[in-house]
Amino acid sequence: MTPARDVELVWHDLTPRLLEVRRVHRLSPGMVRVTFGGEQLDGFCHAAPDDHVKVFFPEPGAELPVMPTLGEDGLEPPPPGSPLPVYRDYTVRFLRPERRELDIDFALHGHGPGGSWAAQARPGQRLGILGPRGSNLVPLTFDWYVLGADETALPALAAWLERLPEDARAIARIEVANAAEEQPLTTRADADVRWLHRERGETLAAELTGLTLPAGDGYVWVAGEAGGLKPIRRHVRSLGHHKAWTEIDGYWKCGVVNLDHHEGDDRE
């Protein structure tokens, strides 16, 4: 019997939450993990590896962020003359509801509100979060999975690998600056994981446009810089891969500040 392979989108209620930093851990020279906690995490929904939240940062010199106002259609603009919320989108890395803890990995770019804040993050500071708005629930019954990410999408790819079952086959390609940015990854799946280093001229686009998809039914998930994903998207389309079984998502765009992209995980 052929297993069901429909991708389901599940929506969640939006609740603004103000959380406190509990721990800060440097994962690599260019990425830091911040653990947030608090009673307001009760009821937080996390169902898919690429779930993301909007993170609200304080203005320079401020202690607390400007939190969002919600209306029937989502975020509402603040009243004229009032401060604007400062926010970016970030992937949920780990949720430990029994401990009321949430981990988010921040890329340290030296610019942007997220990376700048994370570089000086310390316990006791507070940030706001909103979301996830929804989760794409991908069945874990495919014959294979092709996963690709740069460092901005590495938290989601790592979560993908952790969720795959023992009988899953995965091909994972990860583009980072150099060997110092590699991180330990865990998976129960039969996974072919390869790190690509930009300092050697290796890119996600060059690697994945030369990839032949395995036989059988599979799911393709790739995220990173929007411009670099265009040839990958064209290549996968040229192979006739099922559109509903493909997710190629631009988390950021070189030279463009966009509040609808991640920031580092950075969708900036």
C-alpha positions as a Python dict, from the first residue, in 0.01 Angstrom:
ca = {
    (1, 'M'): (0, 0, 0),
    (2, 'T'): (143, 337, -103),
    (3, 'P'): (180, 570, 200),
    (4, 'A'): (8, 908, 198),
    (5, 'R'): (249, 1184, 100),
    (6, 'D'): (42, 1500, 117),
    (7, 'V'): (211, 1801, 275),
    (8, 'E'): (-28, 1955, 527),
    (9, 'L'): (-23, 2320, 635),
    (10, 'V'): (-140, 2363, 994),
    (11, 'W'): (-213, 2710, 1131),
    (12, 'H'): (-144, 2821, 1488),
    (13, 'D'): (-288, 3101, 1699),
    (14, 'L'): (-61, 3404, 1718),
    (15, 'T'): (37, 3504, 2070),
    (16, 'P'): (299, 3772, 2148),
    (17, 'R'): (541, 3647, 2415),
    (18, 'L'): (808, 3827, 2617),
    (19, 'L'): (1090, 3587, 2707),
    (20, 'E'): (1408, 3607, 2913),
    (21, 'V'): (1753, 3489, 2809),
    (22, 'R'): (1861, 3194, 3024),
    (23, 'R'): (2181, 3079, 2851),
    (24, 'V'): (2412, 3180, 2566),
    (25, 'H'): (2634, 2924, 2391),
    (26, 'R'): (2877, 2990, 2104),
    (27, 'L'): (2834, 2712, 1846),
    (28, 'S'): (3105, 2835, 1608),
    (29, 'P'): (3291, 3161, 1537),
    (30, 'G'): (2990, 3279, 1338),
    (31, 'M'): (2690, 3138, 1524),
    (32, 'V'): (2555, 3159, 1878),
    (33, 'R'): (2268, 2971, 2042),
    (34, 'V'): (2047, 3166, 2279),
    (35, 'T'): (1814, 2981, 2517),
    (36, 'F'): (1502, 3174, 2615),
    (37, 'G'): (1259, 3084, 2890),
    (38, 'G'): (952, 3192, 3077),
    (39, 'E'): (595, 3110, 3167),
    (40, 'Q'): (475, 3277, 2849),
    (41, 'L'): (606, 2977, 2652),
    (42, 'D'): (307, 2777, 2776),
    (43, 'G'): (99, 2682, 2472),
    (44, 'F'): (380, 2752, 2222),
    (45, 'C'): (342, 2534, 1908),
    (46, 'H'): (639, 2383, 1727),
    (47, 'A'): (553, 2112, 1474),
    (48, 'A'): (793, 2128, 1177),
    (49, 'P'): (1172, 2161, 1136),
    (50, 'D'): (1149, 2494, 952),
    (51, 'D'): (900, 2659, 1189),
    (52, 'H'): (999, 3021, 1242),
    (53, 'V'): (904, 3307, 1468),
    (54, 'K'): (933, 3682, 1450),
    (55, 'V'): (1185, 3799, 1710),
    (56, 'F'): (1143, 4153, 1843),
    (57, 'F'): (1455, 4340, 1956),
    (58, 'P'): (1497, 4644, 2181),
    (59, 'E'): (1606, 4971, 2027),
    (60, 'P'): (1968, 5064, 2116),
    (61, 'G'): (1969, 5176, 2478),
    (62, 'A'): (1626, 5029, 2553),
    (63, 'E'): (1565, 4741, 2793),
    (64, 'L'): (1252, 4598, 2634),
    (65, 'P'): (1142, 4557, 2271),
    (66, 'V'): (841, 4730, 2121),
    (67, 'M'): (591, 4446, 2103),
    (68, 'P'): (349, 4396, 1814),
    (69, 'T'): (-19, 4484, 1812),
    (70, 'L'): (-243, 4218, 1659),
    (71, 'G'): (-565, 4274, 1471),
    (72, 'E'): (-797, 4051, 1272),
    (73, 'D'): (-556, 4057, 977),
    (74, 'G'): (-235, 4005, 1175),
    (75, 'L'): (22, 4271, 1266),
    (76, 'E'): (-118, 4622, 1287),
    (77, 'P'): (87, 4938, 1234),
    (78, 'P'): (164, 5132, 1552),
    (79, 'P'): (-9, 5464, 1617),
    (80, 'P'): (147, 5765, 1441),
    (81, 'G'): (451, 5893, 1625),
    (82, 'S'): (504, 5580, 1834),
    (83, 'P'): (819, 5363, 1804),
    (84, 'L'): (822, 5094, 1537),
    (85, 'P'): (882, 4730, 1635),
    (86, 'V'): (1225, 4602, 1532),
    (87, 'Y'): (1200, 4238, 1427),
    (88, 'R'): (1339, 3961, 1206),
    (89, 'D'): (1237, 3600, 1139),
    (90, 'Y'): (1428, 3313, 1298),
    (91, 'T'): (1396, 2935, 1295),
    (92, 'V'): (1296, 2755, 1615),
    (93, 'R'): (1591, 2526, 1691),
    (94, 'F'): (1472, 2341, 2002),
    (95, 'L'): (1165, 2360, 2222),
    (96, 'R'): (1162, 2201, 2569),
    (97, 'P'): (807, 2271, 2691),
    (98, 'E'): (855, 2082, 3017),
    (99, 'R'): (1132, 2331, 3106),
    (100, 'R'): (968, 2627, 2936),
    (101, 'E'): (1276, 2676, 2715),
    (102, 'L'): (1322, 2774, 2352),
    (103, 'D'): (1651, 2777, 2157),
    (104, 'I'): (1724, 3006, 1862),
    (105, 'D'): (2054, 3006, 1670),
    (106, 'F'): (2177, 3348, 1554),
    (107, 'A'): (2431, 3406, 1279),
    (108, 'L'): (2683, 3675, 1376),
    (109, 'H'): (2715, 3889, 1066),
    (110, 'G'): (2827, 4207, 1242),
    (111, 'H'): (2525, 4391, 1102),
    (112, 'G'): (2149, 4386, 1135),
    (113, 'P'): (1953, 4399, 1461),
    (114, 'G'): (1960, 4022, 1519),
    (115, 'G'): (2328, 3954, 1473),
    (116, 'S'): (2425, 4271, 1659),
    (117, 'W'): (2203, 4182, 1954),
    (118, 'A'): (2318, 3818, 1966),
    (119, 'A'): (2685, 3921, 1974),
    (120, 'Q'): (2629, 4083, 2316),
    (121, 'A'): (2347, 3858, 2445),
    (122, 'R'): (2362, 3765, 2813),
    (123, 'P'): (2130, 3601, 3067),
    (124, 'G'): (1856, 3824, 3202),
    (125, 'Q'): (1794, 4019, 2882),
    (126, 'R'): (1445, 4003, 2733),
    (127, 'L'): (1315, 3973, 2377),
    (128, 'G'): (972, 3931, 2223),
    (129, 'I'): (858, 3656, 1988),
    (130, 'L'): (549, 3601, 1776),
    (131, 'G'): (458, 3278, 1601),
    (132, 'P'): (498, 3034, 1445),
    (133, 'R'): (203, 3130, 1226),
    (134, 'G'): (189, 2785, 1073),
    (135, 'S'): (374, 2458, 1014),
    (136, 'N'): (432, 2264, 691),
    (137, 'L'): (393, 1902, 798),
    (138, 'V'): (592, 1690, 552),
    (139, 'P'): (533, 1313, 579),
    (140, 'L'): (837, 1113, 690),
    (141, 'T'): (746, 830, 452),
    (142, 'F'): (928, 943, 137),
    (143, 'D'): (1188, 716, -25),
    (144, 'W'): (1448, 991, 5),
    (145, 'Y'): (1506, 1353, 109),
    (146, 'V'): (1741, 1607, -50),
    (147, 'L'): (1826, 1885, 197),
    (148, 'G'): (2034, 2195, 128),
    (149, 'A'): (2117, 2504, 332),
    (150, 'D'): (2364, 2782, 391),
    (151, 'E'): (2434, 2891, 747),
    (152, 'T'): (2113, 3097, 763),
    (153, 'A'): (1909, 2778, 713),
    (154, 'L'): (2145, 2542, 897),
    (155, 'P'): (1924, 2534, 1211),
    (156, 'A'): (1630, 2410, 1004),
    (157, 'L'): (1838, 2154, 814),
    (158, 'A'): (1979, 2020, 1142),
    (159, 'A'): (1624, 1985, 1273),
    (160, 'W'): (1528, 1801, 954),
    (161, 'L'): (1804, 1546, 1005),
    (162, 'E'): (1704, 1493, 1368),
    (163, 'R'): (1342, 1420, 1274),
    (164, 'L'): (1405, 1170, 994),
    (165, 'P'): (1342, 805, 1092),
    (166, 'E'): (1593, 522, 1073),
    (167, 'D'): (1465, 390, 742),
    (168, 'A'): (1491, 730, 568),
    (169, 'R'): (1757, 810, 310),
    (170, 'A'): (1888, 1167, 305),
    (171, 'I'): (2133, 1370, 98),
    (172, 'A'): (2234, 1689, 281),
    (173, 'R'): (2457, 1968, 151),
    (174, 'I'): (2551, 2264, 371),
    (175, 'E'): (2734, 2577, 255),
    (176, 'V'): (2937, 2766, 517),
    (177, 'A'): (3232, 3004, 513),
    (178, 'N'): (3499, 2751, 616),
    (179, 'A'): (3565, 2441, 824),
    (180, 'A'): (3542, 2637, 1151),
    (181, 'E'): (3170, 2690, 1086),
    (182, 'E'): (3085, 2319, 1073),
    (183, 'Q'): (2869, 2188, 1356),
    (184, 'P'): (2802, 1837, 1490),
    (185, 'L'): (2481, 1700, 1339),
    (186, 'T'): (2281, 1402, 1459),
    (187, 'T'): (2041, 1179, 1268),
    (188, 'R'): (1900, 829, 1273),
    (189, 'A'): (1863, 832, 895),
    (190, 'D'): (2098, 691, 634),
    (191, 'A'): (2239, 1035, 557),
    (192, 'D'): (2508, 1150, 315),
    (193, 'V'): (2609, 1485, 469),
    (194, 'R'): (2864, 1706, 297),
    (195, 'W'): (2992, 2048, 406),
    (196, 'L'): (3075, 2302, 136),
    (197, 'H'): (3328, 2577, 211),
    (198, 'R'): (3300, 2911, 32),
    (199, 'E'): (3668, 2982, 95),
    (200, 'R'): (3738, 2689, -141),
    (201, 'G'): (3488, 2819, -397),
    (202, 'E'): (3227, 2555, -313),
    (203, 'T'): (2863, 2666, -329),
    (204, 'L'): (2524, 2513, -275),
    (205, 'A'): (2416, 2611, -627),
    (206, 'A'): (2710, 2438, -795),
    (207, 'E'): (2665, 2124, -585),
    (208, 'L'): (2291, 2081, -621),
    (209, 'T'): (2262, 2171, -990),
    (210, 'G'): (2492, 1877, -1059),
    (211, 'L'): (2287, 1639, -847),
    (212, 'T'): (2082, 1357, -994),
    (213, 'L'): (1777, 1282, -786),
    (214, 'P'): (1748, 924, -658),
    (215, 'A'): (1484, 687, -789),
    (216, 'G'): (1147, 672, -617),
    (217, 'D'): (941, 941, -446),
    (218, 'G'): (1134, 1208, -262),
    (219, 'Y'): (1113, 1548, -102),
    (220, 'V'): (1346, 1839, -182),
    (221, 'W'): (1401, 2107, 81),
    (222, 'V'): (1658, 2381, 17),
    (223, 'A'): (1692, 2725, 180),
    (224, 'G'): (1947, 3005, 174),
    (225, 'E'): (2033, 3318, -24),
    (226, 'A'): (1753, 3385, -273),
    (227, 'G'): (1972, 3457, -575),
    (228, 'G'): (2178, 3143, -530),
    (229, 'L'): (1865, 2930, -516),
    (230, 'K'): (1739, 3026, -861),
    (231, 'P'): (1956, 2777, -1056),
    (232, 'I'): (1871, 2505, -805),
    (233, 'R'): (1501, 2570, -852),
    (234, 'R'): (1538, 2558, -1232),
    (235, 'H'): (1739, 2235, -1211),
    (236, 'V'): (1486, 2056, -990),
    (237, 'R'): (1205, 2172, -1217),
    (238, 'S'): (1391, 2048, -1526),
    (239, 'L'): (1410, 1702, -1370),
    (240, 'G'): (1031, 1693, -1352),
    (241, 'H'): (1022, 1662, -977),
    (242, 'H'): (677, 1685, -818),
    (243, 'K'): (611, 2053, -738),
    (244, 'A'): (417, 1970, -420),
    (245, 'W'): (720, 1774, -296),
    (246, 'T'): (960, 2066, -339),
    (247, 'E'): (1032, 2355, -102),
    (248, 'I'): (1306, 2596, -212),
    (249, 'D'): (1293, 2905, 7),
    (250, 'G'): (1497, 3224, 0),
    (251, 'Y'): (1583, 3307, 362),
    (252, 'W'): (1768, 3624, 265),
    (253, 'K'): (1875, 3825, -39),
    (254, 'C'): (2221, 3966, -84),
    (255, 'G'): (2226, 4343, -42),
    (256, 'V'): (1858, 4369, 52),
    (257, 'V'): (1705, 4430, 394),
    (258, 'N'): (1365, 4262, 392),
    (259, 'L'): (1155, 4209, 704),
    (260, 'D'): (984, 3912, 540),
    (261, 'H'): (1309, 3716, 517),
    (262, 'H'): (1498, 3545, 795),
    (263, 'E'): (1801, 3710, 943),
    (264, 'G'): (2049, 3447, 1048),
    (265, 'D'): (1937, 3193, 1068),
    (266, 'D'): (1907, 3546, 932),
    (267, 'R'): (1626, 3598, 688),
    (268, 'E'): (1716, 3965, 645),
}
